[in-house]
Amino acid sequence: MKHLSLTLMASFVIFLSACSGNQNEQPETTVTQEPFELFYAALAQQCGNAYQGGLTTAPPGDDMITFEDVLVVHFRECSDDVLKLPFHINTVADGEWNRSRTWIITKHSDGLELRHDHRKMDGSDDDHTMYGGLQYGVNEAGMQIFQSIPRTEESGIFRGWRIEIVPGERYTYGTIRGDEWSWRIDFDLTSPIETPPAPWGHE
């Protein structure tokens, strides 16, 4: 009988311990990320890699970039809040590289911001630089749109930029007018290439 009492007492102690443990356990919390945060994370996953691309849409008669030019994006600088993506252009007309452009994407608490850092060959600021805009309207994990307020006000129709990413497939950058692409460049994310030199002014 004494042995049975000790056994029951031990079982009771184990039961109390289990109950106490359950009370101390905290419920699991799930952190839900906004689509723009998922978009930013998908871009950041490419950090350190460079990819070749080409022009797929251009305004008629505008040869700022041609369909024959070699285009490269380099996911060069990445932090929790800022991505810097140099955009290199090898102009087929003269075979020279233009390394003047860097796309800067900044993550804020309520959305993303796109800026265009343009430099001269000596590294100084171009006359037209750091233009861009805030995320506008669309908020999807695979696509973000940024509005250019000055261009929109000037033309009376929505003007801005559209960036898309399909991880492992493509990265797309371009300008839009209304709902249509005016410029569009697609980069192949399936095949990383040799990373290019630093863009002008970013050594």
Order of alpha helices (4+ residues) and beta strands (2+ residues): alpha-alpha-beta-beta-beta-beta-beta-beta-beta-beta-alpha-beta-beta-beta
